[in-house]
Amino acid sequence: MTSKVAQEALGYEQARDELIEVVRRLEAGGTTLEESLALWERGEELAKVCRRWLDGARARLDAALAEEQEDGESGGE
């Protein structure tokens, strides 16, 4: 299992690409139950990494939009 530090070191694109590969391998079949479970667990970890990146990006966008709106309201009067 991957440590939390290693998960956080993954960029969004790296995690997404690895997740795509995990899904491809699971869909292709031909793995043992143990391998499939390990792939599933890795996929769950990678999905969490992607979700954190996306949540962070959403928060940054929301903050920038709120700041822009505040600047527009205070500067227009």
PDB file as gemmi writes it, atoms N, CA and C in Angstrom:
CRYST1    1.000    1.000    1.000  90.00  90.00  90.00 P 1                      
ATOM      1  N   MET A   1       0.842  -1.179   0.000  1.00  0.00           N  
ATOM      2  CA  MET A   1       0.000   0.000   0.000  1.00  0.00           C  
ATOM      3  C   MET A   1       0.884   1.238   0.000  1.00  0.00           C  
ATOM      4  N   THR A   2       0.438   2.272  -0.658  1.00  0.00           N  
ATOM      5  CA  THR A   2       1.217   3.483  -0.803  1.00  0.00           C  
ATOM      6  C   THR A   2       1.037   4.381   0.407  1.00  0.00           C  
ATOM      7  N   SER A   3       2.117   5.007   0.857  1.00  0.00           N  
ATOM      8  CA  SER A   3       2.027   5.906   1.995  1.00  0.00           C  
ATOM      9  C   SER A   3       1.332   7.192   1.591  1.00  0.00           C  
ATOM     10  N   LYS A   4       0.796   7.895   2.586  1.00  0.00           N  
ATOM     11  CA  LYS A   4       0.094   9.153   2.337  1.00  0.00           C  
ATOM     12  C   LYS A   4       1.032  10.185   1.699  1.00  0.00           C  
ATOM     13  N   VAL A   5       2.299  10.204   2.126  1.00  0.00           N  
ATOM     14  CA  VAL A   5       3.268  11.144   1.561  1.00  0.00           C  
ATOM     15  C   VAL A   5       3.447  10.868   0.068  1.00  0.00           C  
ATOM     16  N   ALA A   6       3.563   9.602  -0.311  1.00  0.00           N  
ATOM     17  CA  ALA A   6       3.740   9.253  -1.718  1.00  0.00           C  
ATOM     18  C   ALA A   6       2.496   9.616  -2.520  1.00  0.00           C  
ATOM     19  N   GLN A   7       1.307   9.427  -1.939  1.00  0.00           N  
ATOM     20  CA  GLN A   7       0.073   9.790  -2.629  1.00  0.00           C  
ATOM     21  C   GLN A   7       0.029  11.288  -2.903  1.00  0.00           C  
ATOM     22  N   GLU A   8       0.407  12.081  -1.897  1.00  0.00           N  
ATOM     23  CA  GLU A   8       0.351  13.530  -2.052  1.00  0.00           C  
ATOM     24  C   GLU A   8       1.390  14.028  -3.045  1.00  0.00           C  
ATOM     25  N   ALA A   9       2.452  13.264  -3.269  1.00  0.00           N  
ATOM     26  CA  ALA A   9       3.488  13.667  -4.211  1.00  0.00           C  
ATOM     27  C   ALA A   9       3.030  13.480  -5.660  1.00  0.00           C  
ATOM     28  N   LEU A  10       1.996  12.666  -5.862  1.00  0.00           N  
ATOM     29  CA  LEU A  10       1.487  12.442  -7.217  1.00  0.00           C  
ATOM     30  C   LEU A  10       0.736  13.666  -7.708  1.00  0.00           C  
ATOM     31  N   GLY A  11       1.041  14.070  -8.913  1.00  0.00           N  
ATOM     32  CA  GLY A  11       0.265  15.118  -9.537  1.00  0.00           C  
ATOM     33  C   GLY A  11      -1.043  14.550 -10.058  1.00  0.00           C  
ATOM     34  N   TYR A  12      -1.975  15.429 -10.393  1.00  0.00           N  
ATOM     35  CA  TYR A  12      -3.273  14.978 -10.879  1.00  0.00           C  
ATOM     36  C   TYR A  12      -3.132  14.092 -12.116  1.00  0.00           C  
ATOM     37  N   GLU A  13      -2.355  14.559 -13.084  1.00  0.00           N  
ATOM     38  CA  GLU A  13      -2.221  13.811 -14.329  1.00  0.00           C  
ATOM     39  C   GLU A  13      -1.580  12.449 -14.106  1.00  0.00           C  
ATOM     40  N   GLN A  14      -0.590  12.383 -13.220  1.00  0.00           N  
ATOM     41  CA  GLN A  14       0.052  11.105 -12.911  1.00  0.00           C  
ATOM     42  C   GLN A  14      -0.953  10.137 -12.286  1.00  0.00           C  
ATOM     43  N   ALA A  15      -1.703  10.626 -11.310  1.00  0.00           N  
ATOM     44  CA  ALA A  15      -2.688   9.778 -10.632  1.00  0.00           C  
ATOM     45  C   ALA A  15      -3.773   9.337 -11.609  1.00  0.00           C  
ATOM     46  N   ARG A  16      -4.241  10.263 -12.445  1.00  0.00           N  
ATOM     47  CA  ARG A  16      -5.279   9.933 -13.427  1.00  0.00           C  
ATOM     48  C   ARG A  16      -4.789   8.883 -14.416  1.00  0.00           C  
ATOM     49  N   ASP A  17      -3.581   9.061 -14.916  1.00  0.00           N  
ATOM     50  CA  ASP A  17      -3.041   8.107 -15.885  1.00  0.00           C  
ATOM     51  C   ASP A  17      -2.858   6.726 -15.271  1.00  0.00           C  
ATOM     52  N   GLU A  18      -2.377   6.681 -14.030  1.00  0.00           N  
ATOM     53  CA  GLU A  18      -2.213   5.392 -13.373  1.00  0.00           C  
ATOM     54  C   GLU A  18      -3.576   4.758 -13.095  1.00  0.00           C  
ATOM     55  N   LEU A  19      -4.555   5.574 -12.727  1.00  0.00           N  
ATOM     56  CA  LEU A  19      -5.909   5.065 -12.485  1.00  0.00           C  
ATOM     57  C   LEU A  19      -6.494   4.474 -13.766  1.00  0.00           C  
ATOM     58  N   ILE A  20      -6.274   5.129 -14.883  1.00  0.00           N  
ATOM     59  CA  ILE A  20      -6.743   4.604 -16.169  1.00  0.00           C  
ATOM     60  C   ILE A  20      -6.121   3.235 -16.437  1.00  0.00           C  
ATOM     61  N   GLU A  21      -4.839   3.108 -16.149  1.00  0.00           N  
ATOM     62  CA  GLU A  21      -4.154   1.824 -16.354  1.00  0.00           C  
ATOM     63  C   GLU A  21      -4.698   0.744 -15.418  1.00  0.00           C  
ATOM     64  N   VAL A  22      -4.961   1.103 -14.185  1.00  0.00           N  
ATOM     65  CA  VAL A  22      -5.532   0.148 -13.226  1.00  0.00           C  
ATOM     66  C   VAL A  22      -6.886  -0.343 -13.733  1.00  0.00           C  
ATOM     67  N   VAL A  23      -7.734   0.583 -14.166  1.00  0.00           N  
ATOM     68  CA  VAL A  23      -9.055   0.206 -14.671  1.00  0.00           C  
ATOM     69  C   VAL A  23      -8.924  -0.682 -15.901  1.00  0.00           C  
ATOM     70  N   ARG A  24      -8.004  -0.334 -16.791  1.00  0.00           N  
ATOM     71  CA  ARG A  24      -7.795  -1.144 -17.989  1.00  0.00           C  
ATOM     72  C   ARG A  24      -7.423  -2.577 -17.623  1.00  0.00           C  
ATOM     73  N   ARG A  25      -6.514  -2.711 -16.656  1.00  0.00           N  
ATOM     74  CA  ARG A  25      -6.080  -4.049 -16.240  1.00  0.00           C  
ATOM     75  C   ARG A  25      -7.216  -4.828 -15.588  1.00  0.00           C  
ATOM     76  N   LEU A  26      -8.017  -4.148 -14.776  1.00  0.00           N  
ATOM     77  CA  LEU A  26      -9.151  -4.822 -14.141  1.00  0.00           C  
ATOM     78  C   LEU A  26     -10.183  -5.261 -15.179  1.00  0.00           C  
ATOM     79  N   GLU A  27     -10.451  -4.396 -16.136  1.00  0.00           N  
ATOM     80  CA  GLU A  27     -11.434  -4.731 -17.170  1.00  0.00           C  
ATOM     81  C   GLU A  27     -10.949  -5.849 -18.085  1.00  0.00           C  
ATOM     82  N   ALA A  28      -9.650  -5.919 -18.298  1.00  0.00           N  
ATOM     83  CA  ALA A  28      -9.095  -6.946 -19.179  1.00  0.00           C  
ATOM     84  C   ALA A  28      -9.195  -8.338 -18.549  1.00  0.00           C  
ATOM     85  N   GLY A  29      -9.218  -8.367 -17.221  1.00  0.00           N  
ATOM     86  CA  GLY A  29      -9.296  -9.659 -16.535  1.00  0.00           C  
ATOM     87  C   GLY A  29      -7.975 -10.393 -16.599  1.00  0.00           C  
ATOM     88  N   GLY A  30      -8.018 -11.677 -16.274  1.00  0.00           N  
ATOM     89  CA  GLY A  30      -6.815 -12.494 -16.336  1.00  0.00           C  
ATOM     90  C   GLY A  30      -5.909 -12.340 -15.138  1.00  0.00           C  
ATOM     91  N   THR A  31      -6.363 -11.636 -14.101  1.00  0.00           N  
ATOM     92  CA  THR A  31      -5.551 -11.509 -12.900  1.00  0.00           C  
ATOM     93  C   THR A  31      -6.150 -12.395 -11.810  1.00  0.00           C  
ATOM     94  N   THR A  32      -5.312 -12.744 -10.869  1.00  0.00           N  
ATOM     95  CA  THR A  32      -5.798 -13.540  -9.748  1.00  0.00           C  
ATOM     96  C   THR A  32      -6.668 -12.664  -8.854  1.00  0.00           C  
ATOM     97  N   LEU A  33      -7.390 -13.293  -7.961  1.00  0.00           N  
ATOM     98  CA  LEU A  33      -8.219 -12.551  -7.015  1.00  0.00           C  
ATOM     99  C   LEU A  33      -7.359 -11.596  -6.196  1.00  0.00           C  
ATOM    100  N   GLU A  34      -6.223 -12.069  -5.735  1.00  0.00           N  
ATOM    101  CA  GLU A  34      -5.329 -11.231  -4.930  1.00  0.00           C  
ATOM    102  C   GLU A  34      -4.830 -10.026  -5.735  1.00  0.00           C  
ATOM    103  N   GLU A  35      -4.444 -10.264  -6.981  1.00  0.00           N  
ATOM    104  CA  GLU A  35      -3.998  -9.158  -7.848  1.00  0.00           C  
ATOM    105  C   GLU A  35      -5.133  -8.180  -8.104  1.00  0.00           C  
ATOM    106  N   SER A  36      -6.315  -8.702  -8.348  1.00  0.00           N  
ATOM    107  CA  SER A  36      -7.477  -7.846  -8.593  1.00  0.00           C  
ATOM    108  C   SER A  36      -7.789  -6.976  -7.380  1.00  0.00           C  
ATOM    109  N   LEU A  37      -7.723  -7.561  -6.194  1.00  0.00           N  
ATOM    110  CA  LEU A  37      -7.972  -6.789  -4.978  1.00  0.00           C  
ATOM    111  C   LEU A  37      -6.918  -5.707  -4.782  1.00  0.00           C  
ATOM    112  N   ALA A  38      -5.661  -6.043  -5.053  1.00  0.00           N  
ATOM    113  CA  ALA A  38      -4.588  -5.050  -4.934  1.00  0.00           C  
ATOM    114  C   ALA A  38      -4.787  -3.919  -5.940  1.00  0.00           C  
ATOM    115  N   LEU A  39      -5.194  -4.266  -7.153  1.00  0.00           N  
ATOM    116  CA  LEU A  39      -5.466  -3.240  -8.163  1.00  0.00           C  
ATOM    117  C   LEU A  39      -6.640  -2.361  -7.730  1.00  0.00           C  
ATOM    118  N   TRP A  40      -7.682  -2.986  -7.215  1.00  0.00           N  
ATOM    119  CA  TRP A  40      -8.852  -2.234  -6.762  1.00  0.00           C  
ATOM    120  C   TRP A  40      -8.458  -1.241  -5.661  1.00  0.00           C  
ATOM    121  N   GLU A  41      -7.680  -1.722  -4.690  1.00  0.00           N  
ATOM    122  CA  GLU A  41      -7.248  -0.850  -3.600  1.00  0.00           C  
ATOM    123  C   GLU A  41      -6.399   0.309  -4.122  1.00  0.00           C  
ATOM    124  N   ARG A  42      -5.515   0.008  -5.061  1.00  0.00           N  
ATOM    125  CA  ARG A  42      -4.696   1.078  -5.651  1.00  0.00           C  
ATOM    126  C   ARG A  42      -5.578   2.073  -6.396  1.00  0.00           C  
ATOM    127  N   GLY A  43      -6.560   1.556  -7.110  1.00  0.00           N  
ATOM    128  CA  GLY A  43      -7.488   2.433  -7.815  1.00  0.00           C  
ATOM    129  C   GLY A  43      -8.237   3.352  -6.871  1.00  0.00           C  
ATOM    130  N   GLU A  44      -8.657   2.828  -5.727  1.00  0.00           N  
ATOM    131  CA  GLU A  44      -9.345   3.652  -4.727  1.00  0.00           C  
ATOM    132  C   GLU A  44      -8.428   4.757  -4.219  1.00  0.00           C  
ATOM    133  N   GLU A  45      -7.168   4.418  -3.951  1.00  0.00           N  
ATOM    134  CA  GLU A  45      -6.198   5.419  -3.496  1.00  0.00           C  
ATOM    135  C   GLU A  45      -6.006   6.507  -4.558  1.00  0.00           C  
ATOM    136  N   LEU A  46      -5.851   6.081  -5.791  1.00  0.00           N  
ATOM    137  CA  LEU A  46      -5.639   7.036  -6.882  1.00  0.00           C  
ATOM    138  C   LEU A  46      -6.859   7.921  -7.094  1.00  0.00           C  
ATOM    139  N   ALA A  47      -8.045   7.350  -6.967  1.00  0.00           N  
ATOM    140  CA  ALA A  47      -9.270   8.141  -7.106  1.00  0.00           C  
ATOM    141  C   ALA A  47      -9.334   9.214  -6.020  1.00  0.00           C  
ATOM    142  N   LYS A  48      -8.902   8.882  -4.812  1.00  0.00           N  
ATOM    143  CA  LYS A  48      -8.882   9.863  -3.725  1.00  0.00           C  
ATOM    144  C   LYS A  48      -7.900  10.988  -4.020  1.00  0.00           C  
ATOM    145  N   VAL A  49      -6.735  10.629  -4.569  1.00  0.00           N  
ATOM    146  CA  VAL A  49      -5.742  11.650  -4.938  1.00  0.00           C  
ATOM    147  C   VAL A  49      -6.338  12.590  -5.988  1.00  0.00           C  
ATOM    148  N   CYS A  50      -6.971  12.020  -6.996  1.00  0.00           N  
ATOM    149  CA  CYS A  50      -7.591  12.843  -8.043  1.00  0.00           C  
ATOM    150  C   CYS A  50      -8.672  13.737  -7.457  1.00  0.00           C  
ATOM    151  N   ARG A  51      -9.500  13.184  -6.578  1.00  0.00           N  
ATOM    152  CA  ARG A  51     -10.573  13.960  -5.957  1.00  0.00           C  
ATOM    153  C   ARG A  51     -10.009  15.128  -5.157  1.00  0.00           C  
ATOM    154  N   ARG A  52      -8.909  14.897  -4.411  1.00  0.00           N  
ATOM    155  CA  ARG A  52      -8.305  15.993  -3.650  1.00  0.00           C  
ATOM    156  C   ARG A  52      -7.809  17.098  -4.581  1.00  0.00           C  
ATOM    157  N   TRP A  53      -7.174  16.715  -5.681  1.00  0.00           N  
ATOM    158  CA  TRP A  53      -6.706  17.719  -6.646  1.00  0.00           C  
ATOM    159  C   TRP A  53      -7.879  18.504  -7.224  1.00  0.00           C  
ATOM    160  N   LEU A  54      -8.934  17.789  -7.609  1.00  0.00           N  
ATOM    161  CA  LEU A  54     -10.093  18.460  -8.193  1.00  0.00           C  
ATOM    162  C   LEU A  54     -10.807  19.350  -7.182  1.00  0.00           C  
ATOM    163  N   ASP A  55     -10.933  18.881  -5.942  1.00  0.00           N  
ATOM    164  CA  ASP A  55     -11.541  19.706  -4.897  1.00  0.00           C  
ATOM    165  C   ASP A  55     -10.718  20.962  -4.642  1.00  0.00           C  
ATOM    166  N   GLY A  56      -9.402  20.802  -4.639  1.00  0.00           N  
ATOM    167  CA  GLY A  56      -8.521  21.952  -4.451  1.00  0.00           C  
ATOM    168  C   GLY A  56      -8.631  22.949  -5.594  1.00  0.00           C  
ATOM    169  N   ALA A  57      -8.717  22.430  -6.805  1.00  0.00           N  
ATOM    170  CA  ALA A  57      -8.866  23.313  -7.970  1.00  0.00           C  
ATOM    171  C   ALA A  57     -10.197  24.055  -7.904  1.00  0.00           C  
ATOM    172  N   ARG A  58     -11.259  23.348  -7.504  1.00  0.00           N  
ATOM    173  CA  ARG A  58     -12.576  23.977  -7.384  1.00  0.00           C  
ATOM    174  C   ARG A  58     -12.545  25.078  -6.330  1.00  0.00           C  
ATOM    175  N   ALA A  59     -11.898  24.831  -5.208  1.00  0.00           N  
ATOM    176  CA  ALA A  59     -11.810  25.831  -4.141  1.00  0.00           C  
ATOM    177  C   ALA A  59     -11.048  27.067  -4.632  1.00  0.00           C  
ATOM    178  N   ARG A  60      -9.974  26.847  -5.380  1.00  0.00           N  
ATOM    179  CA  ARG A  60      -9.207  27.982  -5.904  1.00  0.00           C  
ATOM    180  C   ARG A  60     -10.023  28.789  -6.901  1.00  0.00           C  
ATOM    181  N   LEU A  61     -10.763  28.102  -7.762  1.00  0.00           N  
ATOM    182  CA  LEU A  61     -11.620  28.802  -8.717  1.00  0.00           C  
ATOM    183  C   LEU A  61     -12.712  29.586  -8.015  1.00  0.00           C  
ATOM    184  N   ASP A  62     -13.350  28.955  -7.034  1.00  0.00           N  
ATOM    185  CA  ASP A  62     -14.405  29.643  -6.282  1.00  0.00           C  
ATOM    186  C   ASP A  62     -13.866  30.880  -5.577  1.00  0.00           C  
ATOM    187  N   ALA A  63     -12.676  30.762  -4.989  1.00  0.00           N  
ATOM    188  CA  ALA A  63     -12.067  31.905  -4.302  1.00  0.00           C  
ATOM    189  C   ALA A  63     -11.740  33.023  -5.285  1.00  0.00           C  
ATOM    190  N   ALA A  64     -11.210  32.661  -6.446  1.00  0.00           N  
ATOM    191  CA  ALA A  64     -10.872  33.675  -7.451  1.00  0.00           C  
ATOM    192  C   ALA A  64     -12.128  34.361  -7.971  1.00  0.00           C  
ATOM    193  N   LEU A  65     -13.186  33.593  -8.200  1.00  0.00           N  
ATOM    194  CA  LEU A  65     -14.437  34.183  -8.674  1.00  0.00           C  
ATOM    195  C   LEU A  65     -15.064  35.081  -7.620  1.00  0.00           C  
ATOM    196  N   ALA A  66     -15.003  34.676  -6.363  1.00  0.00           N  
ATOM    197  CA  ALA A  66     -15.541  35.492  -5.280  1.00  0.00           C  
ATOM    198  C   ALA A  66     -14.759  36.793  -5.150  1.00  0.00           C  
ATOM    199  N   GLU A  67     -13.438  36.701  -5.266  1.00  0.00           N  
ATOM    200  CA  GLU A  67     -12.599  37.902  -5.188  1.00  0.00           C  
ATOM    201  C   GLU A  67     -12.901  38.844  -6.346  1.00  0.00           C  
ATOM    202  N   GLU A  68     -13.060  38.274  -7.529  1.00  0.00           N  
ATOM    203  CA  GLU A  68     -13.380  39.081  -8.705  1.00  0.00           C  
ATOM    204  C   GLU A  68     -14.735  39.772  -8.533  1.00  0.00           C  
ATOM    205  N   GLN A  69     -15.684  39.052  -7.988  1.00  0.00           N  
ATOM    206  CA  GLN A  69     -17.010  39.621  -7.777  1.00  0.00           C  
ATOM    207  C   GLN A  69     -16.959  40.740  -6.734  1.00  0.00           C  
ATOM    208  N   GLU A  70     -16.189  40.528  -5.652  1.00  0.00           N  
ATOM    209  CA  GLU A  70     -16.047  41.568  -4.621  1.00  0.00           C  
ATOM    210  C   GLU A  70     -15.377  42.804  -5.195  1.00  0.00           C  
ATOM    211  N   ASP A  71     -14.347  42.609  -6.014  1.00  0.00           N  
ATOM    212  CA  ASP A  71     -13.655  43.743  -6.630  1.00  0.00           C  
ATOM    213  C   ASP A  71     -14.602  44.496  -7.553  1.00  0.00           C  
ATOM    214  N   GLY A  72     -15.436  43.796  -8.267  1.00  0.00           N  
ATOM    215  CA  GLY A  72     -16.386  44.416  -9.182  1.00  0.00           C  
ATOM    216  C   GLY A  72     -17.449  45.210  -8.452  1.00  0.00           C  
ATOM    217  N   GLU A  73     -17.891  44.688  -7.319  1.00  0.00           N  
ATOM    218  CA  GLU A  73     -18.928  45.377  -6.542  1.00  0.00           C  
ATOM    219  C   GLU A  73     -18.371  46.602  -5.853  1.00  0.00           C  
ATOM    220  N   SER A  74     -17.181  46.549  -5.319  1.00  0.00           N  
ATOM    221  CA  SER A  74     -16.616  47.685  -4.593  1.00  0.00           C  
ATOM    222  C   SER A  74     -16.017  48.719  -5.538  1.00  0.00           C  
ATOM    223  N   GLY A  75     -15.584  48.313  -6.696  1.00  0.00           N  
ATOM    224  CA  GLY A  75     -14.955  49.246  -7.626  1.00  0.00           C  
ATOM    225  C   GLY A  75     -15.935  49.955  -8.514  1.00  0.00           C  
ATOM    226  N   GLY A  76     -17.154  49.452  -8.620  1.00  0.00           N  
ATOM    227  CA  GLY A  76     -18.118  50.030  -9.537  1.00  0.00           C  
ATOM    228  C   GLY A  76     -18.930  51.152  -8.958  1.00  0.00           C  
ATOM    229  N   GLU A  77     -18.782  51.420  -7.654  1.00  0.00           N  
ATOM    230  CA  GLU A  77     -19.615  52.463  -7.044  1.00  0.00           C  
ATOM    231  C   GLU A  77     -18.846  53.674  -6.660  1.00  0.00           C  
TER     232      GLU A  77                                                      
END                                                                             
